[in-house]
Amino acid sequence: MRSPLVVGVDIDDVLYDWSGRAHELSLAAGIAGDRPPAQITSWTPYVEYGCSADSWHAVIHRGVQDGTLYSADPLPGAGAALQALVDAGHQVQLITARGCGDFAGLTSELVRQQTRAWVDRHALAHHGLTFSADKTVVRTDVFVDDNADNVARLCAAGTRGYLMDRPWNAHVTHVDRVRHIDEFVRAVLADRGLG
């Protein structure tokens, strides 16, 4: 029998469409310009919108304060994918940079409370929820994240890192790249080289 794995999973833009939600809020606030992009494609969407960083941060701040930024459903199939990992006997660790630092003057604890509530509300199968910008803080065998720098650090620490395909990491060459959490879970469950 295969050894159980510790599987690390990022939340934003892996399980939750954070960039899509932030884009919706930016459009609603009227800061996305006359010809807004169809989606956020970089880590600096305010440049794409042609607005100031302060304007964009104010929209994000408002979205946290009124609860709209973190209120959308998980990406389709996210809950079932996590459950499949747990059903296969693996340990799922959700590790997110949400609430780390004071992004746009936000209270870290409010972001963490909203995240805990979101995970509970959607009954996402997991064994731990950690808030850290350093994704290596919990030892994992395999991890999926949309941030290429995080994946590189995870790989350097001995974790098999999968890069979730997003516009802001399209320029990065990485062997283990997936387009959806289902694809990641299928790869983990099929890979006999892990565990």
Number of C-alpha atoms within 10 A of each C-alpha: 4 11 9 15 20 21 25 28 26 24 23 20 20 23 23 19 18 19 19 16 20 21 25 15 20 24 16 11 13 14 19 22 14 9 9 16 14 8 15 21 15 15 13 12 21 20 13 17 22 14 15 13 14 11 14 24 17 17 22 22 18 16 18 18 14 10 14 14 23 21 16 14 14 21 16 14 13 22 19 15 21 24 19 17 22 18 11 12 14 22 21 23 22 24 25 22 16 21 20 17 13 11 13 15 11 19 16 15 13 14 19 19 11 18 20 12 14 17 18 11 10 12 11 19 22 20 13 12 19 16 17 16 15 14 23 20 12 15 16 22 20 21 28 27 28 24 19 22 13 20 24 16 15 25 17 12 14 13 20 20 26 26 26 25 21 21 13 15 18 13 9 12 10 16 9 15 19 20 13 20 24 18 13 23 21 13 14 21 14 10 10 9 7 14 14
